[in-house]
Amino acid sequence: MNNDKYISYAGFTIGPIYEVLTHVKKTREVWLGSYFFSWYMEKMIIALSECEIEFIVPYIEKPIKESHDMVGKYHDRFILKSSLVKEELFTRIKNASEKTMQCFVNLIDEIIKQNMYILGKNNVKEILEDYIQRNFVVLDASCIDDKNEVKSVERYIDAMEERRIFNLGAVDNTCFRCKMLTGVAERKLTQVESHKEQDKERCFCPLCYLKIFCNESTSLQTKVAPQEKEIRFPSVVAIACRGFYDIPKISAWSKRLKKEEVNWKDIEDEEFEFKDLEALVSYYNKGKQKNEKVHIQNYYKYYAVLQADGDSLGKLISGDTKPDELSNELSKRLFEFASVSEKIIKAYRGEPIFIGGDDVLAFVPVISNISEVCLKTIMDLACELSEEYIKIVGNGSLDATLSVGINIAYNKFPLSTALKNARGQLFDKAKKKEGKNCLAISLTKHSGFQINIDFGFNDSDLRLFSELMGKLYSGVVDIPSTIYHNLSRSKTVLKNIPQDDNQITKDDNQRLKAFFDNNFNESVHSKFYEGIKFVREIFEKSVLVYEHDEKDGKIDNFLNKLYFVNFLRGETE
């Protein structure tokens, strides 16, 4: 034993997080679905900290204080050691969990109101206890490997998570939202929520009721927004077009409208829609000269869901000679990364939902006007998160890297599907790449058509394409709208530009230059000279360096990226 005063160990895990986030239609529901689990773990940790316990992972900053941040920070599992005997520790954890569950039962009861119940408060508790999986194990110190405390407990937690069984309840009164759990209360939805069916009362399970109507909870407001009149979480449209409202003349004008008490929907209103932005722009442009008018960029129609996860931390820890010391140190570094990444996302004008351990979930704009003269792209944001992760968690070493999955979706595209797509980009694309350390993006058009691209964070073309986007959106360079189609027609020619020993030769450069010169030699192309030249340089560095047999896939990936850039500019609608 590392310390004789610890005679028992325990691990606790909670779920199912992904399933709870699946059945959502608004950003508020995603936030509450994630925050529910973080808040549950926070309450557990605070309750247990009063006992003779030391948390091994995650790192818990002392003194432990209740958080009033809307961003969830507590991970879905913890491992601890204690001077209590095994039986006493088991009872303490069990009681803490039951007490925490009762808190959430009371929270839901607070907003349901008695006359809305179909079933009673006891049914709320029964449904939550059946569906929310709270698994824990308590072990004697004799069962623990002195050299790897965390792994000794983790293997039991992992096994319990793999064997979870969910009780979905009775088939009668099935929840209108999730279509899985038993409904306990009826409620009408707003007109925006249910359109023509707003007058009908719908039946909701406890979790969906809490997610949809959480802004009516005084307890939750006291927790996360004590200084505000109500809990407000911006719509995906509001998040997507924040950059427009950051334009100084628009910002000043919209503030003046508020002072004049003009009846205008605020951008942070949960019901803010794209038509509200269009109406505002039309109102602003009325009577103005052409050069004074403002325009809605195509990318304001799209929002992005970003999900990130650390790569192979378990292997890094298990391969170390002192895994417990490294595990503790990494836990502290992850705590610091969470704080830094939250600031990065908010500076980008995004809305972080959860940042705990090596996991990140956020809604963010595709392009952000971080200042009057500076635009940042979604790729810039991903690069900054990756760099900070390596700097903080990896201590500058590539032994610890971050993979990122992003889904860029049309503002009316189902939120639950956008979340699923982002998760798929992370775990089915980015983390499946050799070496991981990857950014995978899917662009979902309003038709549902998808285009997928990916970058290794060490690949030069990530920075080059991000630089191209920045130059295009800030007006430094321009490219013709036909460039994607022009190059697509010439794939065979591009593929057969020869090379020698996998190195770009002077002749190759000349051949590629000649190809671009011949294909973009009309007078109309003269104003695009610098942009076309930059695209050619990206092709050289991201395609021409590969062998002939590899070029097909590389050219397709290059063209998809070019399509992606043009689409966000409104050139492919």
C-alpha positions as CSV (number, residue, x, y, z in Angstrom):
1,M,0.0,0.0,0.0
2,N,1.1,3.5,-0.8
3,N,-0.4,4.8,2.4
4,D,-1.5,2.6,5.3
5,K,-4.3,4.9,6.4
6,Y,-6.3,4.0,3.3
7,I,-8.0,0.7,3.8
8,S,-10.7,0.8,1.1
9,Y,-11.2,2.0,-2.5
10,A,-14.2,2.8,-4.6
11,G,-15.3,3.8,-8.1
12,F,-18.6,5.3,-9.1
13,T,-20.0,5.9,-12.6
14,I,-23.3,7.3,-13.9
15,G,-25.1,7.2,-17.3
16,P,-26.6,7.0,-19.9
17,I,-25.4,10.4,-21.0
18,Y,-25.5,9.9,-24.7
19,E,-29.0,8.5,-24.7
20,V,-30.3,11.4,-22.6
21,L,-28.8,13.9,-25.1
22,T,-30.3,12.0,-28.0
23,H,-33.9,13.2,-27.7
24,V,-33.6,17.0,-27.9
25,K,-34.9,19.8,-30.0
26,K,-33.4,22.9,-28.4
27,T,-30.0,23.9,-27.1
28,R,-31.5,24.3,-23.6
29,E,-32.4,20.6,-23.6
30,V,-28.9,19.6,-24.6
31,W,-27.4,21.8,-21.9
32,L,-29.7,20.4,-19.2
33,G,-29.3,16.8,-20.4
34,S,-25.5,17.2,-19.9
35,Y,-25.6,19.4,-16.9
36,F,-27.9,16.9,-15.1
37,F,-25.1,14.4,-14.8
38,S,-22.4,16.9,-14.0
39,W,-24.6,18.4,-11.2
40,Y,-25.3,14.9,-9.9
41,M,-21.6,14.1,-9.7
42,E,-20.9,17.5,-8.1
43,K,-23.5,16.8,-5.4
44,M,-22.0,13.3,-4.8
45,I,-18.5,14.6,-4.5
46,I,-19.5,17.4,-2.1
47,A,-21.4,15.0,0.1
48,L,-18.6,12.5,0.2
49,S,-15.9,15.1,0.8
50,E,-17.2,15.4,4.3
51,C,-16.2,11.8,4.9
52,E,-12.7,10.4,5.5
53,I,-12.1,10.2,1.7
54,E,-9.5,11.3,-0.8
55,F,-10.5,11.5,-4.5
56,I,-7.9,10.0,-6.8
57,V,-9.5,11.0,-10.1
58,P,-10.7,13.4,-11.2
59,Y,-8.7,16.1,-9.6
60,I,-10.9,18.0,-7.1
61,E,-9.7,21.5,-6.2
62,K,-9.9,22.2,-2.4
63,P,-11.7,23.6,-0.6
64,I,-14.6,22.0,-2.6
65,K,-17.2,24.7,-3.4
66,E,-20.5,24.5,-5.2
67,S,-20.1,25.7,-8.8
68,H,-22.4,28.4,-10.2
69,D,-21.1,28.1,-13.7
70,M,-23.5,26.9,-16.4
71,V,-20.8,24.8,-18.0
72,G,-20.7,21.2,-16.7
73,K,-17.3,20.3,-15.3
74,Y,-17.8,17.0,-13.5
75,H,-17.0,13.8,-15.3
76,D,-19.2,10.8,-15.3
77,R,-17.0,8.7,-13.0
78,F,-14.7,9.1,-10.0
79,I,-12.3,6.9,-8.1
80,L,-11.5,7.4,-4.4
81,K,-9.7,5.9,-1.4
82,S,-10.7,6.0,2.2
83,S,-9.7,5.2,5.8
84,L,-13.3,3.9,6.3
85,V,-13.9,0.1,6.4
86,K,-15.4,-1.2,3.1
87,E,-18.9,-1.7,4.6
88,E,-19.0,1.8,5.9
89,L,-17.7,3.3,2.7
90,F,-20.4,1.4,0.7
91,T,-23.1,2.8,3.0
92,R,-21.8,6.4,2.6
93,I,-21.7,6.2,-1.2
94,K,-25.2,4.5,-1.4
95,N,-26.7,7.1,0.9
96,A,-25.1,10.0,-0.9
97,S,-26.4,8.7,-4.2
98,E,-29.9,8.2,-2.9
99,K,-30.0,11.7,-1.3
100,T,-28.8,13.2,-4.6
101,M,-31.4,11.3,-6.6
102,Q,-34.1,12.6,-4.2
103,C,-32.9,16.2,-4.8
104,F,-33.6,15.8,-8.5
105,V,-37.0,14.2,-7.8
106,N,-37.8,17.3,-5.8
107,L,-36.5,19.6,-8.6
108,I,-38.7,17.9,-11.1
109,D,-41.7,18.0,-8.8
110,E,-41.1,21.8,-8.3
111,I,-41.7,22.5,-12.0
112,I,-44.4,19.9,-12.8
113,K,-47.0,21.4,-10.4
114,Q,-49.5,19.1,-8.8
115,N,-52.4,19.6,-11.3
116,M,-50.2,18.5,-14.2
117,Y,-49.4,15.1,-13.0
118,I,-50.7,12.0,-14.7
119,L,-48.8,9.8,-12.2
120,G,-47.4,10.9,-8.8
121,K,-44.1,12.1,-7.4
122,N,-43.3,8.5,-6.4
123,N,-43.4,7.5,-10.0
124,V,-40.9,10.2,-10.9
125,K,-38.5,8.7,-8.5
126,E,-39.1,5.1,-9.7
127,I,-38.6,6.1,-13.4
128,L,-35.4,8.0,-12.6
129,E,-34.0,5.2,-10.5
130,D,-34.8,2.6,-13.2
131,Y,-33.3,4.6,-16.0
132,I,-30.4,6.6,-14.5
133,Q,-27.6,4.0,-14.1
134,R,-25.6,4.6,-10.9
135,N,-23.0,1.8,-10.6
136,F,-20.3,1.7,-8.0
137,V,-17.8,-0.8,-6.5
138,V,-16.1,-0.8,-3.1
139,L,-12.9,-2.8,-2.6
140,D,-10.6,-3.7,0.2
141,A,-7.1,-2.3,-0.1
142,S,-5.8,-5.8,-0.4
143,C,-7.5,-6.0,-3.9
144,I,-5.6,-3.0,-5.2
145,D,-2.4,-3.2,-7.2
146,D,0.1,-0.9,-5.3
147,K,1.6,0.3,-8.5
148,N,-1.7,1.1,-10.3
149,E,-4.6,2.1,-8.0
150,V,-6.6,3.7,-10.7
151,K,-6.5,0.7,-13.1
152,S,-7.4,-1.7,-10.3
153,V,-10.7,0.1,-9.8
154,E,-11.3,1.1,-13.4
155,R,-11.6,-2.4,-14.6
156,Y,-14.6,-3.0,-12.4
157,I,-16.2,0.3,-13.5
158,D,-15.7,-0.6,-17.1
159,A,-17.3,-4.0,-16.7
160,M,-20.3,-2.5,-15.0
161,E,-20.8,0.1,-17.7
162,E,-20.7,-2.7,-20.4
163,R,-23.4,-4.6,-18.5
164,R,-25.9,-1.9,-18.0
165,I,-29.6,-2.8,-18.3
166,F,-32.2,-0.1,-18.8
167,N,-35.8,-0.3,-17.6
168,L,-37.9,1.8,-20.0
169,G,-41.1,1.4,-18.0
170,A,-44.7,0.8,-19.1
171,V,-45.9,1.3,-22.7
172,D,-48.9,3.4,-21.6
173,N,-48.5,7.1,-21.6
174,T,-45.1,7.0,-23.4
175,C,-43.2,10.3,-23.4
176,F,-44.0,12.5,-26.4
177,R,-40.4,13.6,-26.7
178,C,-38.1,10.5,-26.2
179,K,-40.7,7.8,-27.1
180,M,-39.1,5.6,-24.5
181,L,-39.9,6.4,-20.8
182,T,-43.3,6.5,-19.1
183,G,-44.9,10.0,-19.1
184,V,-45.7,11.4,-15.7
185,A,-47.2,14.8,-16.5
186,E,-48.9,16.6,-19.4
187,R,-48.1,20.1,-20.7
188,K,-48.7,22.2,-23.8
189,L,-45.7,23.2,-25.9
190,T,-45.1,26.6,-27.3
191,Q,-46.1,27.5,-30.8
192,V,-42.5,27.6,-32.0
193,E,-41.9,24.2,-30.4
194,S,-44.8,22.3,-31.9
195,H,-46.1,24.5,-34.7
196,K,-49.7,23.5,-35.5
197,E,-50.0,21.2,-32.5
198,Q,-49.4,23.8,-29.8
199,D,-52.9,23.6,-28.4
200,K,-52.6,19.9,-27.6
201,E,-51.3,18.7,-24.2
202,R,-48.4,16.3,-24.5
203,C,-47.2,13.7,-22.0
204,F,-43.6,13.8,-20.9
205,C,-41.3,11.6,-18.8
206,P,-39.4,13.2,-15.9
207,L,-36.2,13.7,-17.7
208,C,-37.7,15.3,-20.9
209,Y,-40.0,17.4,-18.7
210,L,-36.9,18.7,-16.8
211,K,-35.0,19.4,-20.0
212,I,-37.9,21.2,-21.7
213,F,-39.1,23.3,-18.8
214,C,-35.9,23.6,-16.7
215,N,-36.1,27.4,-17.0
216,E,-39.1,27.4,-14.7
217,S,-37.0,26.0,-11.8
218,T,-36.1,28.5,-9.1
219,S,-33.6,26.0,-7.6
220,L,-31.8,25.7,-11.0
221,Q,-31.8,29.4,-11.5
222,T,-30.3,29.9,-8.0
223,K,-27.6,27.4,-9.0
224,V,-26.5,28.7,-12.4
225,A,-28.0,32.2,-12.9
226,P,-28.6,33.8,-9.4
227,Q,-28.2,37.3,-10.8
228,E,-30.5,36.8,-13.8
229,K,-34.3,37.0,-14.0
230,E,-34.4,33.6,-15.8
231,I,-32.2,30.9,-17.3
232,R,-31.7,31.6,-20.9
233,F,-29.8,29.5,-23.4
234,P,-29.4,31.0,-26.9
235,S,-30.8,29.2,-30.0
236,V,-28.5,27.7,-32.6
237,V,-29.4,30.6,-34.9
238,A,-28.3,33.1,-32.3
239,I,-25.0,31.3,-31.8
240,A,-24.4,31.0,-35.5
241,C,-24.9,34.7,-36.2
242,R,-23.3,36.2,-33.2
243,G,-20.5,37.5,-35.4
244,F,-23.0,39.7,-37.2
245,Y,-24.0,41.4,-34.0
246,D,-20.3,41.8,-33.1
247,I,-19.9,44.1,-36.1
248,P,-19.4,47.5,-34.4
249,K,-22.0,49.5,-36.3
250,I,-24.6,46.7,-35.9
251,S,-23.8,46.3,-32.2
252,A,-24.2,50.0,-31.5
253,W,-27.4,50.2,-33.6
254,S,-29.0,47.2,-31.9
255,K,-28.2,48.6,-28.5
256,R,-29.8,51.9,-29.5
257,L,-33.0,50.0,-30.5
258,K,-33.1,48.4,-27.0
259,K,-32.9,51.9,-25.4
260,E,-35.6,53.1,-27.6
261,E,-37.7,50.1,-26.6
262,V,-38.3,49.1,-30.1
263,N,-40.2,45.8,-30.2
264,W,-37.4,43.6,-31.4
265,K,-36.5,40.0,-30.5
266,D,-33.2,39.9,-28.7
267,I,-30.5,37.7,-30.2
268,E,-30.1,35.9,-26.9
269,D,-33.8,35.0,-26.9
270,E,-34.3,31.3,-26.9
271,E,-36.8,31.6,-29.7
272,F,-34.6,33.7,-31.9
273,E,-34.9,32.5,-35.5
274,F,-33.1,33.3,-38.8
275,K,-36.2,35.2,-40.0
276,D,-35.5,37.6,-37.1
277,L,-32.0,38.3,-38.4
278,E,-33.4,38.8,-41.9
279,A,-36.0,41.3,-40.6
280,L,-33.4,43.1,-38.6
281,V,-31.1,43.5,-41.7
282,S,-34.0,44.6,-43.9
283,Y,-34.9,47.2,-41.2
284,Y,-31.2,48.4,-40.9
285,N,-30.7,48.7,-44.7
286,K,-33.9,50.6,-45.3
287,G,-33.1,54.0,-46.9
288,K,-29.3,53.4,-46.9
289,Q,-27.0,53.7,-49.9
290,K,-25.7,50.5,-51.5
291,N,-22.2,50.9,-49.9
292,E,-23.7,51.4,-46.5
293,K,-25.9,48.3,-46.5
294,V,-25.0,45.2,-44.6
295,H,-25.4,41.6,-45.9
296,I,-26.1,38.3,-44.3
297,Q,-23.2,35.9,-45.0
298,N,-24.1,32.4,-45.9
299,Y,-22.3,30.9,-42.9
300,Y,-24.7,32.6,-40.6
301,K,-27.3,30.1,-41.7
302,Y,-25.2,27.3,-40.2
303,Y,-24.2,26.3,-36.7
304,A,-21.6,23.9,-35.6
305,V,-21.5,21.2,-32.9
306,L,-18.0,20.5,-31.7
307,Q,-17.1,17.5,-29.7
308,A,-13.5,16.7,-28.6
309,D,-11.8,13.9,-26.7
310,G,-8.3,13.1,-25.6
311,D,-6.4,10.4,-27.4
312,S,-5.1,7.3,-25.7
313,L,-4.5,8.7,-22.2
314,G,-5.1,5.2,-20.8
315,K,-2.2,3.8,-22.8
316,L,0.0,6.7,-21.8
317,I,-0.7,6.0,-18.1
318,S,-0.4,2.2,-18.3
319,G,3.0,2.5,-20.1
320,D,4.5,4.7,-17.4
321,T,6.7,3.3,-14.6
322,K,4.6,5.2,-12.0
323,P,1.1,5.1,-13.4
324,D,-0.7,6.4,-10.3
325,E,1.5,9.5,-10.0
326,L,1.1,10.2,-13.7
327,S,-2.7,9.7,-13.4
328,N,-2.9,12.2,-10.6
329,E,-0.8,14.7,-12.5
330,L,-2.8,14.3,-15.7
331,S,-6.0,14.8,-13.8
332,K,-4.7,18.2,-12.5
333,R,-3.6,19.1,-16.0
334,L,-7.0,18.2,-17.4
335,F,-8.6,20.4,-14.7
336,E,-6.5,23.3,-16.0
337,F,-7.3,22.5,-19.6
338,A,-11.0,22.6,-18.9
339,S,-10.6,26.2,-17.5
340,V,-8.5,27.3,-20.5
341,S,-10.7,25.7,-23.2
342,E,-13.8,27.3,-21.7
343,K,-12.2,30.7,-22.2
344,I,-11.1,29.8,-25.7
345,I,-14.6,28.7,-26.7
346,K,-16.3,31.8,-25.2
347,A,-13.7,34.1,-26.8
348,Y,-14.7,32.5,-30.1
349,R,-18.3,33.4,-29.2
350,G,-19.3,29.8,-28.7
351,E,-21.4,28.1,-26.0
352,P,-19.6,25.4,-24.1
353,I,-22.0,22.7,-22.8
354,F,-19.6,20.4,-21.0
355,I,-15.9,20.5,-20.4
356,G,-14.8,17.8,-18.0
357,G,-11.7,15.6,-18.1
358,D,-10.6,15.3,-21.7
359,D,-14.2,15.7,-23.0
360,V,-15.5,18.9,-24.7
361,L,-19.0,19.5,-26.1
362,A,-19.9,23.0,-27.4
363,F,-22.1,24.9,-29.9
364,V,-20.1,27.3,-31.9
365,P,-20.3,29.7,-34.9
366,V,-18.7,28.5,-38.2
367,I,-16.9,31.9,-38.5
368,S,-16.4,34.3,-35.6
369,N,-15.8,38.0,-35.7
370,I,-13.5,38.2,-32.7
371,S,-12.6,41.8,-33.5
372,E,-13.4,44.4,-36.2
373,V,-10.4,43.3,-38.3
374,C,-10.0,39.6,-37.3
375,L,-12.1,36.6,-38.4
376,K,-11.6,33.2,-36.9
377,T,-12.8,30.0,-38.5
378,I,-14.0,26.7,-36.9
379,M,-10.7,25.2,-37.9
380,D,-8.8,27.9,-36.1
381,L,-10.8,27.1,-33.0
382,A,-10.0,23.3,-33.3
383,C,-6.3,24.1,-33.8
384,E,-6.2,26.3,-30.7
385,L,-7.9,23.7,-28.6
386,S,-5.5,21.0,-29.9
387,E,-2.5,23.2,-29.2
388,E,-3.6,24.0,-25.7
389,Y,-4.3,20.4,-24.9
390,I,-0.8,19.4,-26.0
391,K,0.7,22.3,-24.1
392,I,-1.2,21.7,-20.9
393,V,-2.0,18.0,-20.7
394,G,0.9,16.7,-22.8
395,N,3.3,19.2,-21.2
396,G,4.4,20.1,-24.8
397,S,4.7,16.5,-25.9
398,L,2.7,14.8,-28.7
399,D,2.2,11.8,-26.3
400,A,-1.0,13.5,-25.3
401,T,-3.1,14.7,-28.2
402,L,-6.7,15.7,-28.9
403,S,-9.1,14.6,-31.6
404,V,-12.1,16.8,-32.7
405,G,-15.3,16.0,-34.5
406,I,-17.5,18.8,-35.9
407,N,-20.9,18.8,-37.6
408,I,-21.8,22.0,-39.4
409,A,-25.6,22.0,-39.9
410,Y,-28.3,24.2,-41.4
411,N,-30.1,26.1,-38.7
412,K,-33.3,24.1,-39.2
413,F,-31.5,20.7,-39.2
414,P,-32.6,18.5,-36.3
415,L,-30.4,19.2,-33.3
416,S,-30.3,15.6,-32.1
417,T,-29.0,14.5,-35.5
418,A,-26.3,17.2,-35.6
419,L,-25.1,16.0,-32.2
420,K,-25.1,12.4,-33.5
421,N,-23.1,13.4,-36.6
422,A,-20.6,15.3,-34.5
423,R,-20.1,12.3,-32.3
424,G,-19.7,10.1,-35.4
425,Q,-17.1,12.5,-36.8
426,L,-15.1,12.2,-33.6
427,F,-15.3,8.5,-32.8
428,D,-15.9,7.0,-36.3
429,K,-13.6,9.3,-38.3
430,A,-11.1,11.3,-36.3
431,K,-10.2,8.6,-33.8
432,K,-10.0,5.9,-36.4
433,K,-7.2,7.7,-38.3
434,E,-3.8,6.3,-37.8
435,G,-2.2,8.2,-34.9
436,K,-5.5,9.9,-34.1
437,N,-4.7,13.6,-33.4
438,C,-7.2,14.5,-36.1
439,L,-10.0,16.9,-37.0
440,A,-13.0,15.5,-38.9
441,I,-15.8,17.8,-40.2
442,S,-19.1,17.0,-41.8
443,L,-21.1,19.7,-43.5
444,T,-24.8,19.0,-43.6
445,K,-26.7,21.1,-46.2
446,H,-30.4,22.0,-45.7
447,S,-31.2,19.2,-48.1
448,G,-29.6,16.7,-45.8
449,F,-26.7,16.1,-48.2
450,Q,-23.3,15.7,-46.4
451,I,-19.8,16.3,-47.4
452,N,-16.9,15.1,-45.1
453,I,-13.4,16.3,-44.8
454,D,-10.6,15.5,-42.3
455,F,-7.2,16.9,-41.4
456,G,-4.4,15.7,-39.2
457,F,-3.5,18.4,-36.7
458,N,0.1,18.0,-37.8
459,D,-0.8,18.3,-41.5
460,S,0.2,21.5,-43.3
461,D,-3.1,21.7,-45.3
462,L,-5.1,22.3,-42.1
463,R,-3.4,25.6,-41.5
464,L,-3.4,26.4,-45.2
465,F,-7.1,25.9,-45.6
466,S,-7.8,27.8,-42.4
467,E,-5.6,30.6,-43.7
468,L,-7.5,30.5,-47.0
469,M,-10.8,30.8,-45.3
470,G,-9.6,33.7,-43.2
471,K,-8.3,35.5,-46.2
472,L,-11.5,34.9,-48.2
473,Y,-13.9,36.1,-45.5
474,S,-11.8,39.1,-44.6
475,G,-11.6,40.1,-48.3
476,V,-7.8,39.8,-48.6
477,V,-8.1,37.4,-51.6
478,D,-10.9,35.9,-53.6
479,I,-11.4,32.8,-55.8
480,P,-13.8,32.2,-58.6
481,S,-17.0,30.3,-57.8
482,T,-16.2,27.8,-60.6
483,I,-12.9,26.7,-59.2
484,Y,-14.2,23.5,-57.6
485,H,-16.0,22.4,-60.7
486,N,-13.1,23.4,-62.9
487,L,-10.6,21.3,-61.0
488,S,-13.1,18.4,-60.5
489,R,-13.3,18.0,-64.3
490,S,-9.5,17.8,-64.5
491,K,-8.9,15.1,-61.8
492,T,-7.2,12.7,-64.2
493,V,-4.8,15.4,-65.4
494,L,-4.0,16.5,-61.9
495,K,-3.4,12.9,-60.8
496,N,-0.9,12.4,-63.6
497,I,1.4,15.3,-62.9
498,P,4.6,13.2,-62.4
499,Q,7.0,13.4,-59.5
500,D,10.4,11.9,-58.6
501,D,11.0,9.9,-55.4
502,N,8.0,11.4,-53.6
503,Q,9.6,14.9,-53.8
504,I,8.1,17.9,-55.6
505,T,10.5,18.8,-58.4
506,K,11.0,22.1,-60.2
507,D,9.3,20.6,-63.3
508,D,6.3,19.5,-61.2
509,N,5.9,23.0,-60.0
510,Q,6.1,24.3,-63.5
511,R,3.6,21.7,-64.8
512,L,1.1,22.5,-62.1
513,K,1.6,26.3,-62.6
514,A,1.0,25.8,-66.3
515,F,-2.1,23.8,-65.7
516,F,-3.6,26.5,-63.4
517,D,-2.5,29.3,-65.8
518,N,-4.2,27.5,-68.7
519,N,-7.4,26.8,-66.8
520,F,-7.8,30.3,-65.3
521,N,-6.6,32.5,-68.1
522,E,-9.6,34.5,-69.0
523,S,-9.8,38.2,-68.2
524,V,-12.4,37.7,-65.5
525,H,-9.8,35.6,-63.6
526,S,-7.3,38.4,-63.2
527,K,-8.9,39.7,-60.0
528,F,-8.6,36.2,-58.5
529,Y,-4.9,35.9,-59.2
530,E,-3.7,35.8,-55.6
531,G,-6.5,33.5,-54.5
532,I,-5.9,31.0,-57.3
533,K,-2.2,31.1,-56.6
534,F,-2.9,30.3,-52.9
535,V,-5.1,27.3,-53.9
536,R,-2.3,26.0,-56.2
537,E,0.2,26.2,-53.3
538,I,-2.2,24.2,-51.1
539,F,-2.5,21.6,-53.8
540,E,1.3,21.3,-54.0
541,K,1.7,20.8,-50.3
542,S,-1.3,18.5,-49.7
543,V,-1.5,16.4,-52.8
544,L,1.6,16.6,-55.0
545,V,3.9,15.2,-52.3
546,Y,2.1,11.8,-52.5
547,E,2.8,8.8,-54.7
548,H,0.6,8.2,-57.8
549,D,-1.5,5.5,-56.2
550,E,-2.4,7.6,-53.2
551,K,-3.3,10.7,-55.3
552,D,-7.0,9.7,-56.0
553,G,-8.0,9.8,-52.4
554,K,-5.9,12.9,-51.7
555,I,-7.4,14.8,-54.7
556,D,-10.9,13.9,-53.6
557,N,-10.2,15.1,-50.1
558,F,-8.6,18.4,-51.5
559,L,-11.7,19.0,-53.7
560,N,-14.1,18.3,-50.8
561,K,-12.2,20.9,-48.7
562,L,-12.4,23.4,-51.6
563,Y,-16.2,22.7,-51.9
564,F,-16.5,23.2,-48.2
565,V,-14.8,26.6,-48.4
566,N,-17.0,27.7,-51.4
567,F,-20.2,26.4,-49.8
568,L,-19.8,28.5,-46.7
569,R,-19.3,31.5,-48.9
570,G,-22.7,30.8,-50.6
571,E,-21.1,29.8,-53.9
572,T,-22.7,26.3,-54.1
573,E,-26.2,26.8,-52.9
